[in-house]
Amino acid sequence: MINYEIMFIVDPTLDDEMKEKTVETVKEIISAEGEVKNTEIWGLRKLAYPIEKKTEGYYAVIDFQAEPTLPKELDRRLRISDNVIRHLIVNKDEK
């Protein structure tokens, strides 16, 4: 298993329940084939530049372990999600 970290930005116009549901959905996708280690909710933060005419976003960071195939599937599912406006998956073991 390889250590990964994902940071994603949820659409700030969603209500709090939908934001939490989006974070839980990502954790469920990871748990299906990997193991969630740590979850940090950074909350509402100002974006460095506007994305889809939004200047703020709801940030979440999840550390997890998974096989090399999971990040590709996770990336695919987050790209088609309307709730996530940006995401980044990092391999923490790669040097």
N, CA, C and O of each residue as an XYZ file, in Angstrom:
380
protein
N       0.845     -1.184      0.000
C       0.000      0.000      0.000
C       0.892      1.250      0.000
O       1.944      1.282      0.638
N       0.456      2.244     -0.709
C       1.198      3.489     -0.853
C       0.457      4.591     -0.103
O      -0.774      4.611     -0.077
N       1.216      5.515      0.511
C       0.634      6.648      1.230
C       0.328      7.776      0.245
O       1.177      8.159     -0.560
N      -0.891      8.298      0.318
C      -1.330      9.404     -0.528
C      -1.964     10.491      0.329
O      -2.337     10.277      1.483
N      -2.070     11.667     -0.288
C      -2.802     12.777      0.335
C      -3.643     13.413     -0.760
O      -3.165     13.642     -1.872
N      -4.882     13.693     -0.440
C      -5.741     14.407     -1.384
C      -6.232     15.688     -0.726
O      -6.693     15.686      0.416
N      -6.121     16.774     -1.470
C      -6.714     18.043     -1.042
C      -7.760     18.379     -2.092
O      -7.491     18.329     -3.292
N      -8.947     18.719     -1.630
C      -9.981     19.103     -2.576
C     -10.751     20.298     -2.050
O     -10.828     20.537     -0.845
N     -11.317     21.040     -2.986
C     -12.071     22.248     -2.670
C     -13.515     22.006     -3.089
O     -13.809     21.731     -4.253
N     -14.404     22.114     -2.111
C     -15.834     21.916     -2.346
C     -16.474     23.274     -2.636
O     -16.077     24.297     -2.077
N     -17.451     23.261     -3.503
C     -18.190     24.473     -3.872
C     -18.739     25.155     -2.610
O     -19.494     24.535     -1.861
N     -18.370     26.425     -2.362
C     -18.796     27.108     -1.138
C     -20.277     27.493     -1.115
O     -20.803     27.842     -0.057
N     -20.949     27.436     -2.251
C     -22.363     27.814     -2.285
C     -23.273     26.695     -1.778
O     -24.463     26.922     -1.562
N     -22.734     25.500     -1.587
C     -23.522     24.387     -1.049
C     -23.794     24.619      0.431
O     -23.028     25.305      1.108
N     -24.890     24.046      0.935
C     -25.140     24.167      2.370
C     -24.194     23.231      3.135
O     -23.588     22.337      2.544
N     -24.074     23.442      4.450
C     -23.113     22.703      5.267
C     -23.322     21.195      5.192
O     -22.356     20.433      5.202
N     -24.559     20.768      5.119
C     -24.859     19.335      5.057
C     -24.294     18.710      3.772
O     -23.744     17.610      3.808
N     -24.431     19.412      2.643
C     -23.911     18.900      1.371
C     -22.385     18.901      1.347
O     -21.770     18.009      0.762
N     -21.773     19.903      1.983
C     -20.303     19.936      2.060
C     -19.799     18.719      2.821
O     -18.869     18.045      2.378
N     -20.417     18.434      3.973
C     -20.019     17.283      4.777
C     -20.294     15.977      4.031
O     -19.502     15.037      4.103
N     -21.404     15.924      3.322
C     -21.744     14.732      2.556
C     -20.713     14.487      1.449
O     -20.366     13.340      1.166
N     -20.230     15.551      0.832
C     -19.214     15.428     -0.213
C     -17.916     14.873      0.366
O     -17.287     14.006     -0.241
N     -17.512     15.365      1.535
C     -16.309     14.855      2.204
C     -16.493     13.381      2.546
O     -15.582     12.578      2.343
N     -17.659     13.022      3.060
C     -17.929     11.626      3.406
C     -17.928     10.727      2.170
O     -17.478      9.583      2.235
N     -18.427     11.236      1.052
C     -18.427     10.469     -0.188
C     -17.004     10.160     -0.636
O     -16.713      9.040     -1.054
N     -16.122     11.145     -0.550
C     -14.715     10.930     -0.911
C     -14.097      9.886      0.014
O     -13.365      9.008     -0.442
N     -14.387      9.979      1.305
C     -13.865      8.993      2.258
C     -14.389      7.591      1.953
O     -13.656      6.614      2.104
N     -15.640      7.481      1.528
C     -16.213      6.182      1.173
C     -15.545      5.594     -0.065
O     -15.300      4.389     -0.125
N     -15.249      6.434     -1.049
C     -14.553      5.969     -2.260
C     -13.187      5.410     -1.883
O     -12.778      4.358     -2.375
N     -12.485      6.124     -1.003
C     -11.162      5.680     -0.558
C     -11.278      4.388      0.243
O     -10.498      3.461      0.026
N     -12.225      4.312      1.153
C     -12.388      3.146      2.024
C     -12.727      1.871      1.262
O     -12.442      0.772      1.739
N     -13.330      2.004      0.091
C     -13.701      0.835     -0.698
C     -12.472      0.023     -1.110
O     -12.535     -1.205     -1.174
N     -11.350      0.702     -1.391
C     -10.149      0.005     -1.855
C      -8.908      0.362     -1.054
O      -7.826     -0.153     -1.334
N      -9.044      1.231     -0.066
C      -7.892      1.661      0.714
C      -8.275      1.905      2.156
O      -9.260      1.366      2.661
N      -7.468      2.736      2.813
C      -7.684      3.003      4.232
C      -7.461      4.494      4.511
O      -6.392      5.032      4.225
N      -8.474      5.150      5.068
C      -8.371      6.568      5.437
C      -7.581      6.669      6.743
O      -7.924      6.023      7.733
N      -6.524      7.480      6.740
C      -5.689      7.632      7.927
C      -6.069      8.870      8.743
O      -6.236      8.789      9.959
N      -6.202      9.999      8.076
C      -6.437     11.261      8.778
C      -7.269     12.185      7.886
O      -7.067     12.238      6.673
N      -8.195     12.904      8.494
C      -9.011     13.873      7.756
C      -8.911     15.227      8.445
O      -9.127     15.340      9.651
N      -8.584     16.239      7.674
C      -8.539     17.609      8.190
C      -9.500     18.458      7.376
O      -9.425     18.485      6.147
N     -10.387     19.137      8.046
C     -11.298     20.071      7.396
C     -10.764     21.476      7.669
O     -10.766     21.946      8.807
N     -10.316     22.122      6.625
C      -9.785     23.481      6.786
C     -10.893     24.520      6.766
O     -10.704     25.645      7.230
N     -12.033     24.151      6.237
C     -13.167     25.068      6.209
C     -13.107     26.045      5.051
O     -12.424     25.814      4.053
N     -13.833     27.135      5.205
C     -13.935     28.145      4.157
C     -12.680     29.011      4.126
O     -12.304     29.618      5.129
N     -12.037     29.057      2.959
C     -10.824     29.860      2.781
C     -10.900     30.606      1.454
O     -11.595     30.200      0.522
N     -10.169     31.697      1.405
C     -10.099     32.489      0.182
C      -9.228     31.767     -0.840
O      -8.166     31.245     -0.502
N      -9.685     31.741     -2.098
C      -8.931     31.118     -3.176
C      -7.846     32.071     -3.679
O      -8.001     33.289     -3.592
N      -6.759     31.525     -4.199
C      -5.672     32.337     -4.738
C      -6.132     33.090     -5.992
O      -5.661     34.193     -6.268
N      -7.033     32.499     -6.729
C      -7.599     33.120     -7.921
C      -9.030     32.602     -8.083
O      -9.345     31.507     -7.617
N      -9.895     33.376     -8.738
C     -11.285     32.947     -8.888
C     -11.405     31.656     -9.710
O     -10.745     31.502    -10.738
N     -12.245     30.744     -9.252
C     -12.556     29.516     -9.982
C     -14.065     29.510    -10.181
O     -14.828     29.564     -9.216
N     -14.488     29.443    -11.439
C     -15.915     29.476    -11.767
C     -16.608     30.676    -11.105
O     -17.727     30.549    -10.608
N     -15.959     31.809    -11.099
C     -16.438     33.072    -10.528
C     -16.635     33.013     -9.013
O     -17.383     33.815     -8.453
N     -15.972     32.077     -8.355
C     -16.036     31.965     -6.892
C     -14.686     32.392     -6.324
O     -13.639     32.051     -6.874
N     -14.715     33.139     -5.223
C     -13.469     33.611     -4.615
C     -13.136     32.867     -3.326
O     -12.069     33.075     -2.749
N     -14.047     31.995     -2.867
C     -13.807     31.197     -1.663
C     -14.121     29.739     -1.958
O     -14.843     29.413     -2.900
N     -13.554     28.867     -1.121
C     -13.817     27.446     -1.266
C     -13.737     26.755      0.078
O     -13.103     27.261      1.004
N     -14.374     25.606      0.191
C     -14.384     24.798      1.410
C     -13.329     23.710      1.233
O     -13.505     22.787      0.437
N     -12.229     23.826      1.981
C     -11.078     22.938      1.813
C     -11.152     21.722      2.735
O     -11.591     21.816      3.881
N     -10.711     20.578      2.206
C     -10.580     19.352      2.999
C      -9.315     18.624      2.544
O      -8.976     18.618      1.360
N      -8.617     18.004      3.519
C      -7.396     17.245      3.237
C      -7.556     15.863      3.879
O      -7.916     15.750      5.050
N      -7.284     14.821      3.097
C      -7.391     13.454      3.608
C      -6.094     12.706      3.312
O      -5.644     12.656      2.167
N      -5.496     12.123      4.356
C      -4.351     11.228      4.197
C      -4.905      9.813      4.119
O      -5.786      9.441      4.894
N      -4.381      9.016      3.172
C      -4.873      7.649      3.039
C      -3.818      6.730      2.451
O      -2.831      7.179      1.868
N      -4.046      5.439      2.617
C      -3.203      4.410      2.020
C      -4.051      3.636      1.029
O      -5.214      3.335      1.297
N      -3.462      3.312     -0.123
C      -4.209      2.577     -1.138
C      -3.249      1.955     -2.143
O      -2.054      2.250     -2.174
N      -3.817      1.094     -2.954
C      -3.071      0.510     -4.068
C      -2.941      1.577     -5.156
O      -3.708      2.540     -5.166
N      -1.983      1.420     -6.070
C      -1.749      2.441     -7.112
C      -2.923      2.698     -8.057
O      -2.923      3.707     -8.762
N      -3.916      1.820     -8.090
C      -5.046      2.017     -9.010
C      -6.103      2.979     -8.461
O      -6.860      3.569     -9.232
N      -6.158      3.140     -7.147
C      -7.214      3.966     -6.544
C      -7.126      5.448     -6.916
O      -8.161      6.035     -7.231
N      -5.952      6.085     -6.898
C      -5.924      7.517     -7.236
C      -6.488      7.841     -8.623
O      -7.107      8.888     -8.811
N      -6.277      6.956     -9.582
C      -6.816      7.197    -10.925
C      -8.347      7.183    -10.898
O      -8.987      8.039    -11.510
N      -8.933      6.215    -10.194
C     -10.392      6.130    -10.081
C     -10.946      7.315     -9.283
O     -11.979      7.880     -9.642
N     -10.263      7.685     -8.211
C     -10.675      8.825     -7.392
C     -10.645     10.110     -8.217
O     -11.566     10.924     -8.147
N      -9.587     10.281     -8.992
C      -9.450     11.451     -9.864
C     -10.607     11.505    -10.867
O     -11.193     12.565    -11.086
N     -10.929     10.372    -11.466
C     -12.014     10.304    -12.450
C     -13.346     10.705    -11.821
O     -14.109     11.475    -12.405
N     -13.619     10.181    -10.634
C     -14.906     10.466     -9.983
C     -15.011     11.909     -9.506
O     -16.100     12.483     -9.530
N     -13.899     12.507     -9.073
C     -13.940     13.902     -8.625
C     -14.050     14.869     -9.803
O     -14.640     15.941     -9.663
N     -13.495     14.509    -10.957
C     -13.608     15.359    -12.142
C     -15.062     15.523    -12.583
O     -15.447     16.591    -13.059
N     -15.873     14.469    -12.426
C     -17.264     14.555    -12.882
C     -18.210     15.036    -11.783
O     -19.402     15.224    -12.025
N     -17.677     15.237    -10.574
C     -18.507     15.718     -9.471
C     -18.767     17.218     -9.609
O     -17.842     17.997     -9.838
N     -20.021     17.610     -9.470
C     -20.357     19.033     -9.522
C     -20.021     19.747     -8.217
O     -19.897     20.972     -8.201
N     -19.872     19.002     -7.125
C     -19.615     19.615     -5.818
C     -18.153     19.986     -5.607
O     -17.861     20.897     -4.831
N     -17.229     19.306     -6.276
C     -15.794     19.559     -6.105
C     -15.317     20.435     -7.249
O     -15.464     20.080     -8.418
N     -14.732     21.606     -6.901
C     -14.288     22.514     -7.961
C     -12.812     22.323     -8.317
O     -12.410     22.646     -9.435
N     -11.997     21.806     -7.395
C     -10.589     21.482     -7.663
C     -10.155     20.369     -6.725
O     -10.687     20.228     -5.624
N      -9.175     19.569     -7.173
C      -8.602     18.540     -6.314
C      -7.172     18.238     -6.746
O      -6.786     18.487     -7.888
N      -6.400     17.701     -5.816
C      -5.007     17.340     -6.091
C      -4.672     16.114     -5.245
O      -4.869     16.116     -4.030
N      -4.163     15.070     -5.897
C      -3.757     13.848     -5.211
C      -2.242     13.751     -5.285
O      -1.661     13.852     -6.365
N      -1.597     13.555     -4.128
C      -0.137     13.519     -4.052
C       0.304     12.180     -3.478
O      -0.256     11.704     -2.491
N       1.315     11.572     -4.104
C       1.938     10.357     -3.589
C       2.978     10.797     -2.574
O       3.986     11.395     -2.949
N       2.754     10.511     -1.290
C       3.664     10.977     -0.241
C       4.915     10.115     -0.135
O       5.898     10.539      0.474
N       4.904      8.903     -0.719
C       6.065      8.022     -0.664
C       7.081      8.314     -1.764
O       8.251      7.947     -1.653
N       6.630      8.974     -2.820
C       7.516      9.251     -3.941
C       8.543     10.302     -3.568
O       8.217     11.317     -2.952
N       9.783     10.049     -3.947
C      10.844     11.004     -3.603
C      11.517     11.562     -4.807
O      12.430     12.378     -4.682
